[in-house]
Amino acid sequence: MTLLAIDWGSTLVKTGQFILSFSILVVLHELGHFVPAKFFKCRVEKFYLFFNPYFSLFKIKRGETEYGIGWVPFGGFVKISGMVDESMDKEQMKLPPADYEFRSKPAWQRLIIMIGGVVVNVVLAIIIFIGITAYWGDQMLPVKNMQYGVATNDLAKKIGLKDGDNIIAIDNRPVTYFGDETSDVVFKDAKTFTVKRDSQTITINIPNGLTKELAKDGGNADFVAIRFPAVVDSVSTTAKIVEGTMQKGDQFISININQQLIITKWWQPLKS
């Protein structure tokens, strides 16, 4: 019964995606060894995706190199003459080194060949992160767009901040994006917040030791948070309203939490 409950179609697709992405990473890593080895005129005997003990799923010979796919999906390898690698070909090492062998090359060339795979991994990671950032970008909220200000936790309230405050400057430096508040306290040892509260602009002194307090309990991530109204989008037909009515557009202003999570107050729909 458990096997029938598994979405095998989705599982197979995800497994295929993993194998494909893993294979691409392996091939690129091994190319990091293959290309400099060829450039420095080393003989590359084999270039394999996955390992091939006893037999290969596929192989083809091109020039001096055998290209193939093994049946053990745990990586891949490039067999370079004169180099003890995954193939552990120790017999070749008993013979005098030939000009085309890895061991006959200068130390700096051998180093480049050995670290080539790691260099490719690092460069690939940088390219992937650049692509992710370029496509999706960073989600940053300008302080000027925070019409409801910030929501504060107990620590923020303790130093004088209130729900609805807008932190517009830190040590007289204008704040551009939400999130700069905590980082400036931690990394720049900020001393003051300039806060817009209702129609007033006030200065709040940051006490010594706030950095240590922020470091407690997972960094006090909710020192200040984005404050926004809780507006009803829709009401399920199965919802049980104990008292009163609820409709789309109502805004919650407080709740009474007990075992039944009874909502006690709401506002009328907001006017645009």
TIZA-630284 format. One line per field, with one value per residue (C-alpha): x, y, z; residue number from 1; residue in one letter. Coordinates in steps of 0.5 Angstrom, whole numbers, plus 500, padded with zeros to 3 digits. Layout:
N
u: [X  ...];
v: [Y  ...];
w: [Z  ...];
nr: [NUM  ...];
rest: [A  ...];
//
This chain:
272
u: [500  506  509  502  502  509  508  513  512  515  520  523  523  527  532  533  534  539  543  543  546  551  553  554  558  563  564  566  570  574  575  579  584  583  584  591  593  592  595  601  602  600  597  590  588  581  576  570  563  562  566  567  570  569  565  563  556  559  566  569  576  578  586  589  583  578  571  566  560  561  556  557  554  559  563  568  575  581  587  593  599  604  599  597  589  583  585  591  595  602  605  606  610  615  618  622  618  616  616  608  607  605  611  616  613  615  612  608  605  603  600  596  593  592  588  584  578  577  578  573  568  570  569  562  560  561  558  552  551  552  546  542  543  542  536  532  536  536  529  530  525  526  525  521  516  514  508  506  513  517  514  519  520  521  529  527  522  527  531  525  523  515  511  510  516  520  528  530  538  543  548  546  547  540  537  536  533  530  535  540  538  541  547  549  549  553  558  559  557  552  550  544  537  533  526  520  514  507  509  515  523  526  533  534  541  543  545  552  551  546  550  551  543  542  547  543  537  539  541  534  532  526  529  525  521  516  510  504  496  493  487  482  483  478  473  473  466  468  471  467  466  464  461  460  461  468  468  474  477  477  483  485  487  488  486  485  489  487  485  480  484  478  479  475  476  477  476  472  475  480  479  484];
v: [500  505  504  505  512  514  519  515  519  525  521  518  525  528  522  523  531  529  524  529  535  530  528  535  537  530  531  539  537  532  536  541  535  533  540  542  535  535  542  540  534  528  522  521  514  514  519  516  519  514  508  502  496  489  493  499  501  505  506  509  510  517  518  515  516  512  515  512  511  506  503  505  512  515  520  519  519  521  516  520  516  516  518  514  516  512  506  505  503  502  497  503  506  501  503  509  516  517  524  524  522  526  524  527  534  540  541  547  543  537  542  545  538  536  542  543  540  544  550  548  547  554  558  554  555  563  563  559  564  570  567  566  573  576  572  573  579  581  582  589  593  601  604  610  604  602  605  601  602  596  591  591  585  586  588  593  596  596  601  605  603  602  598  603  607  608  608  613  614  610  615  620  616  615  608  606  599  595  590  595  597  590  590  597  595  589  591  598  599  604  609  612  611  617  615  618  616  619  626  627  625  623  620  614  612  605  602  599  591  591  587  581  582  581  575  571  566  565  573  576  576  579  585  589  586  589  591  590  589  582  583  577  575  569  566  558  555  550  556  556  563  563  570  575  575  575  577  579  585  585  587  583  588  583  576  572  565  559  552  554  560  565  571  577  583  586  592  594  593  598  604  605];
w: [500  502  495  491  495  492  486  482  476  480  483  477  474  480  480  473  474  480  475  470  474  478  471  468  475  474  467  468  474  470  464  469  469  462  458  462  461  454  453  457  452  457  454  457  456  459  460  464  467  473  475  470  474  470  464  461  459  453  451  444  442  439  438  444  449  451  452  456  461  467  471  478  479  484  480  474  472  468  467  465  463  469  474  480  480  481  477  481  475  479  474  469  475  475  468  466  465  458  455  455  462  468  472  467  467  471  478  476  470  475  480  475  472  479  481  475  477  483  480  475  481  484  477  476  483  482  475  478  484  479  474  480  482  475  474  481  484  491  494  498  501  501  508  504  502  509  510  517  520  523  528  535  539  547  546  541  546  551  548  546  539  538  533  527  528  522  523  518  520  524  527  522  516  512  512  505  506  511  514  515  522  525  521  523  530  530  524  525  533  531  537  535  531  528  528  525  529  527  525  530  529  535  537  540  544  543  549  550  550  545  540  545  546  539  539  544  542  534  533  535  528  530  533  528  523  517  520  515  516  517  512  510  503  503  508  507  507  513  517  524  526  534  534  529  521  517  510  505  506  514  518  524  530  535  537  543  543  547  545  540  537  537  534  538  534  526  523  517  510  508  504  498];
nr: [1  2  3  4  5  6  7  8  9  10  11  12  13  14  15  16  17  18  19  20  21  22  23  24  25  26  27  28  29  30  31  32  33  34  35  36  37  38  39  40  41  42  43  44  45  46  47  48  49  50  51  52  53  54  55  56  57  58  59  60  61  62  63  64  65  66  67  68  69  70  71  72  73  74  75  76  77  78  79  80  81  82  83  84  85  86  87  88  89  90  91  92  93  94  95  96  97  98  99  100  101  102  103  104  105  106  107  108  109  110  111  112  113  114  115  116  117  118  119  120  121  122  123  124  125  126  127  128  129  130  131  132  133  134  135  136  137  138  139  140  141  142  143  144  145  146  147  148  149  150  151  152  153  154  155  156  157  158  159  160  161  162  163  164  165  166  167  168  169  170  171  172  173  174  175  176  177  178  179  180  181  182  183  184  185  186  187  188  189  190  191  192  193  194  195  196  197  198  199  200  201  202  203  204  205  206  207  208  209  210  211  212  213  214  215  216  217  218  219  220  221  222  223  224  225  226  227  228  229  230  231  232  233  234  235  236  237  238  239  240  241  242  243  244  245  246  247  248  249  250  251  252  253  254  255  256  257  258  259  260  261  262  263  264  265  266  267  268  269  270  271  272];
rest: [M  T  L  L  A  I  D  W  G  S  T  L  V  K  T  G  Q  F  I  L  S  F  S  I  L  V  V  L  H  E  L  G  H  F  V  P  A  K  F  F  K  C  R  V  E  K  F  Y  L  F  F  N  P  Y  F  S  L  F  K  I  K  R  G  E  T  E  Y  G  I  G  W  V  P  F  G  G  F  V  K  I  S  G  M  V  D  E  S  M  D  K  E  Q  M  K  L  P  P  A  D  Y  E  F  R  S  K  P  A  W  Q  R  L  I  I  M  I  G  G  V  V  V  N  V  V  L  A  I  I  I  F  I  G  I  T  A  Y  W  G  D  Q  M  L  P  V  K  N  M  Q  Y  G  V  A  T  N  D  L  A  K  K  I  G  L  K  D  G  D  N  I  I  A  I  D  N  R  P  V  T  Y  F  G  D  E  T  S  D  V  V  F  K  D  A  K  T  F  T  V  K  R  D  S  Q  T  I  T  I  N  I  P  N  G  L  T  K  E  L  A  K  D  G  G  N  A  D  F  V  A  I  R  F  P  A  V  V  D  S  V  S  T  T  A  K  I  V  E  G  T  M  Q  K  G  D  Q  F  I  S  I  N  I  N  Q  Q  L  I  I  T  K  W  W  Q  P  L  K  S];
//
